[in-house]
Amino acid sequence: MYTQALDLPDPHAAPLKAVAAQSDAAQDALQTRFDAKIDADGKIEPQDWMPEAYRKTLVRQISQHAHSEIIGMQPEGNWISRAPSLKRKAILLAKVQDEGGHGLYLYSAAETLGTSRDQVLDALHTGKAKYSSIFNYPTLTWADMGVIGWLVDGAAIMNQVPICRCSYGPYARAMIRICKEESFHQRQGFENLMVMMAGTPAQRAMVQDAVNRWWWPVLAMFGPPDADSPNSAQGMRWGIKRISNDDLRQKFVDATVPQAKVLGVTLPDPDLKWDEGKQCHDYGAIDWDEFWATVNGNGPCNKERLATRVKAHESGQWVREAAMAHARKQQQRAMKEAA
């Protein structure tokens, strides 16, 4: 359901008065209080004062996260009608619906920062806003559904669980439910692959092919190296980001290697090996040129994904108009009863 905020303004209310600019001393006091709360690992709530840069960073990150959930429905949604059984179809349908719900939770969190649903969606539809690069790759076979669950959702969990401790309350609380559902998606994807790896040689080859295609884009999902990620340090200072890109990527590799052995698949990296001294896995070089090309709109499916999203939004215009009309009617009725 479309859940844009329906708290409509009263057309008869007096116009809001301009708020006088705060003095430097008052501004400094607010900044000091904000910094103290961040240093104490406290939560910033929508009614609290926050620096404009903090607010803008959150709007950008939360809206991009929401866009990724919504765009991310497409690669798997394409396989709902082609699932190999009724059971798999029902599972995939439920998963895609979950992703849509995640997007709505996050759009609602972004709205608490003073931005509207229309603003963030317009930024997506006009190509100004970004979403996760991983969703610009095609899903060529049914094995891709399992690999997305295992690797893509597994990477998402690794990245998102720390956000449950984000300094901004609405974002942190939304992530608690999202991570629980993503964890189930990851286990379901792994189980799907286990079934296929116990099947025919053709099925096992299909799984290995999917792993070969998705492994490197998944590693790039965590973002550029820390040295090339200028926003990470400030995000970590504010408690928006808890773990650096490189550390998250390393944790994911170390967790995934034993899972691949259980499945019986080979991760497509000849340089992947255990380093006894560092107590972690070394891995090969990521193709960052491909990553940036995809982020900047030149990936295999960028244009298709965005065009599909815009078409769906335009086709749903009548639903949004009906919801708003119903909200106005309910508000007018409540005002009459209160009079």
C-alpha positions in Angstrom: 0.0 0.0 0.0 1.2 3.5 -0.7 1.8 5.0 2.7 2.8 8.6 2.0 2.1 10.8 5.0 -1.6 11.8 5.0 -1.3 14.5 7.7 -2.8 17.2 5.5 -2.5 20.9 6.3 -5.5 22.8 7.4 -6.3 25.3 4.6 -7.9 27.6 7.2 -5.0 27.7 9.6 -3.0 30.9 10.0 0.3 31.1 8.1 3.4 30.1 10.0 5.6 32.9 11.2 9.2 33.1 10.3 11.6 31.9 13.0 14.2 34.4 14.0 17.8 33.3 13.3 19.6 32.0 16.4 22.5 33.8 17.9 26.0 32.3 17.6 26.0 31.5 21.3 22.7 29.6 21.0 23.9 27.8 17.9 27.1 26.8 19.7 25.1 25.5 22.7 22.9 23.3 20.3 26.0 22.0 18.6 27.6 21.1 21.9 24.5 19.3 23.1 24.4 17.4 19.8 28.1 16.4 20.0 27.6 15.3 23.6 24.7 13.0 22.6 26.7 11.5 19.7 29.8 11.0 22.0 27.6 9.2 24.5 26.3 6.9 21.8 22.8 8.3 22.2 20.0 8.6 19.7 19.1 11.7 17.7 15.3 12.0 17.2 13.4 14.0 14.6 12.4 16.7 17.1 16.1 17.2 18.2 18.3 19.9 16.8 20.9 18.6 14.3 23.5 20.1 12.1 22.3 20.6 8.5 25.2 18.5 7.2 24.1 15.6 9.4 20.5 15.9 8.2 21.6 16.0 4.5 23.9 13.0 5.0 21.0 11.0 6.5 18.5 12.1 3.8 21.0 11.0 1.1 21.9 7.7 2.8 18.4 6.7 3.8 16.8 7.6 0.5 19.5 5.7 -1.4 18.9 2.7 0.8 15.1 3.0 0.2 15.7 3.3 -3.6 17.8 0.2 -3.5 15.1 -1.8 -1.8 12.5 -0.7 -4.4 14.7 -1.1 -7.5 15.9 -4.4 -6.0 12.5 -5.9 -6.4 13.0 -6.0 -10.2 15.7 -8.6 -10.7 13.9 -11.2 -8.7 10.4 -10.0 -9.6 11.2 -11.0 -13.2 11.4 -14.7 -12.1 8.1 -14.9 -10.2 6.2 -16.2 -13.2 9.1 -18.6 -14.1 9.7 -20.2 -10.7 10.1 -24.0 -11.0 7.4 -24.8 -8.5 4.4 -23.3 -6.6 6.5 -23.4 -3.4 9.4 -21.5 -4.9 7.0 -19.0 -6.5 5.3 -18.3 -3.2 8.6 -17.9 -1.4 9.9 -15.5 -4.1 6.7 -13.5 -4.2 6.8 -13.0 -0.4 10.4 -12.0 -0.6 9.8 -9.3 -3.3 6.9 -8.0 -1.2 9.3 -7.8 1.8 11.7 -5.7 -0.2 8.9 -3.3 -1.1 8.0 -3.0 2.5 11.6 -2.2 3.4 11.6 0.6 0.9 8.4 2.1 2.5 9.9 1.9 6.0 12.9 3.8 4.8 11.0 6.4 2.9 9.1 7.1 6.1 12.3 7.4 8.0 13.6 9.9 5.4 10.3 12.0 5.8 11.1 12.5 9.5 14.0 14.6 8.4 11.8 17.1 6.6 12.0 15.8 3.1 8.9 14.6 1.2 8.2 11.3 -0.5 7.7 13.2 -3.7 11.1 14.9 -3.4 13.1 11.7 -2.9 11.2 9.8 -5.6 11.7 12.7 -8.1 15.4 12.5 -7.4 15.4 8.8 -8.2 13.3 9.1 -11.3 15.3 11.9 -12.8 18.6 10.1 -12.2 19.9 12.5 -9.6 19.8 9.9 -6.8 21.8 6.7 -6.7 20.9 3.2 -5.6 23.0 0.1 -5.0 25.0 -0.8 -8.1 24.3 -4.6 -7.6 20.8 -4.2 -9.0 22.0 -3.2 -12.4 23.0 -6.7 -13.3 20.8 -9.2 -15.1 19.3 -12.3 -13.6 19.9 -14.9 -16.3 18.9 -18.2 -14.7 16.9 -19.5 -11.7 20.2 -20.1 -9.9 20.6 -16.3 -9.7 17.6 -16.2 -7.3 19.5 -18.4 -4.9 22.8 -16.5 -5.3 21.1 -13.2 -4.8 19.6 -14.5 -1.5 22.9 -16.0 -0.4 25.5 -13.4 -1.5 23.6 -10.1 -2.2 21.3 -10.4 0.9 24.3 -11.8 2.9 26.3 -8.7 2.0 23.3 -6.5 2.8 23.0 -8.1 6.3 26.7 -7.5 6.9 26.4 -3.9 5.9 23.0 -3.2 7.6 23.2 -4.9 11.0 25.6 -2.2 12.3 23.0 0.4 11.2 20.7 -0.9 13.8 23.0 1.1 16.1 22.8 4.2 13.9 22.7 7.5 15.8 19.5 8.5 14.1 16.6 6.8 16.0 14.0 6.3 13.1 16.7 4.8 10.8 18.0 2.5 13.5 14.6 1.2 14.5 13.5 0.6 10.9 16.7 -1.4 10.3 15.9 -3.8 13.2 12.9 -5.3 11.3 14.6 -5.1 7.9 17.6 -7.0 9.1 15.5 -9.8 10.6 13.7 -10.2 7.3 16.9 -10.0 5.2 18.5 -12.7 7.4 15.6 -15.0 6.5 16.1 -14.1 2.8 19.7 -15.1 3.1 19.0 -18.5 4.6 16.3 -19.1 2.0 18.7 -18.4 -0.8 21.3 -20.7 0.6 18.7 -23.5 1.0 17.6 -23.0 -2.6 21.3 -23.4 -3.7 21.7 -26.5 -1.5 18.8 -28.1 -3.3 20.2 -27.3 -6.7 23.7 -28.5 -5.8 22.2 -31.9 -4.9 20.6 -32.1 -8.3 21.8 -32.8 -11.8 25.2 -31.8 -13.2 23.4 -29.1 -15.3 21.9 -27.6 -12.1 25.3 -27.6 -10.3 26.9 -25.9 -13.3 24.1 -23.3 -13.3 24.8 -22.5 -9.7 28.6 -22.2 -10.3 27.9 -19.9 -13.3 25.7 -17.7 -11.2 28.4 -17.5 -8.4 31.0 -16.6 -11.0 28.9 -13.7 -12.3 27.8 -12.3 -9.0 30.9 -12.6 -6.7 32.8 -9.6 -7.8 29.8 -7.2 -8.1 28.8 -8.3 -4.6 32.3 -7.4 -3.2 32.0 -4.0 -4.8 28.6 -3.5 -3.1 30.4 -2.4 0.1 31.6 0.7 -1.6 35.0 2.0 -2.7 38.1 1.4 -0.6 38.3 3.5 2.6 41.0 5.7 1.1 38.7 6.6 -1.8 35.6 7.1 0.4 35.8 10.7 1.7 32.3 10.7 3.4 33.0 7.6 5.5 35.1 9.2 8.2 32.4 11.9 8.9 29.7 9.3 8.8 31.5 7.2 11.4 32.1 10.3 13.5 28.4 11.0 13.6 27.5 7.3 14.3 25.6 7.0 11.0 28.2 4.5 9.8 29.7 2.1 12.3 32.2 0.0 10.3 34.3 1.0 7.4 33.8 -0.3 3.8 37.0 -2.3 3.8 36.3 -3.9 7.2 32.8 -4.9 6.2 34.1 -6.4 2.9 36.7 -8.4 4.8 34.1 -9.7 7.3 31.9 -10.8 4.4 34.7 -12.6 2.6 35.7 -14.4 5.8 32.1 -15.5 6.5 31.4 -16.6 3.0 34.4 -18.8 2.3 33.3 -21.6 4.6 29.7 -21.3 3.3 30.9 -21.8 -0.2 32.7 -25.0 0.9 29.5 -26.4 2.4 27.7 -25.6 -0.9 30.4 -27.2 -3.0 31.0 -24.1 -5.2 34.2 -22.4 -6.0 34.5 -18.6 -5.5 36.0 -17.2 -8.7 39.2 -15.7 -7.2 42.5 -17.4 -7.8 44.1 -15.0 -5.2 41.6 -16.0 -2.4 43.6 -17.6 0.4 43.9 -17.6 4.2 46.5 -15.4 5.7 47.6 -17.0 9.0 49.4 -13.9 10.1 46.5 -11.5 9.7 43.9 -14.2 10.5 41.8 -13.4 7.6 41.5 -14.1 3.8 43.4 -12.3 1.2 41.4 -11.7 -2.0 42.1 -10.4 -5.5 41.6 -6.9 -6.9 38.1 -5.6 -7.5 37.4 -3.9 -10.9 36.6 -0.4 -9.7 36.3 0.9 -13.2 33.3 -1.4 -13.7 31.8 -0.4 -10.4 32.0 3.3 -11.1 30.7 2.8 -14.6 27.6 1.1 -13.2 27.2 3.7 -10.4 27.2 6.4 -13.0 24.5 4.8 -15.1 26.4 2.7 -17.6 25.9 -0.8 -16.2 24.1 -3.6 -18.0 20.6 -2.8 -16.8 20.7 0.8 -15.5 18.4 2.2 -18.1 16.0 -0.7 -18.0 15.7 -0.6 -14.2 15.0 3.1 -14.0 12.5 3.1 -16.9 10.6 0.2 -15.3 10.5 2.1 -12.0 9.2 5.3 -13.6 6.6 3.4 -15.5 5.3 1.7 -12.4 5.2 5.1 -10.5 3.2 6.7 -13.3 0.8 3.7 -13.5 0.1 4.0 -9.8 -0.8 7.7 -9.9 -4.5 7.0 -9.6 -3.9 5.0 -6.4 -2.0 7.9 -4.8 -4.7 10.3 -5.9 -7.5 8.0 -4.4 -5.6 7.7 -1.1 -5.2 11.5 -0.8 -8.8 12.1 -1.7 -9.9 9.6 1.0 -7.6 11.3 3.5 -9.1 14.7 2.8 -12.6 13.2 3.1 -11.7 11.6 6.5 -10.2 14.9 7.7 -13.3 16.9 6.7 -15.5 14.4 8.5 -13.4 14.6 11.6 -13.5 18.4 11.6 -17.3 18.4 11.3 -17.6 16.0 14.2 -15.3 18.1 16.3 -17.2 21.3 15.5 
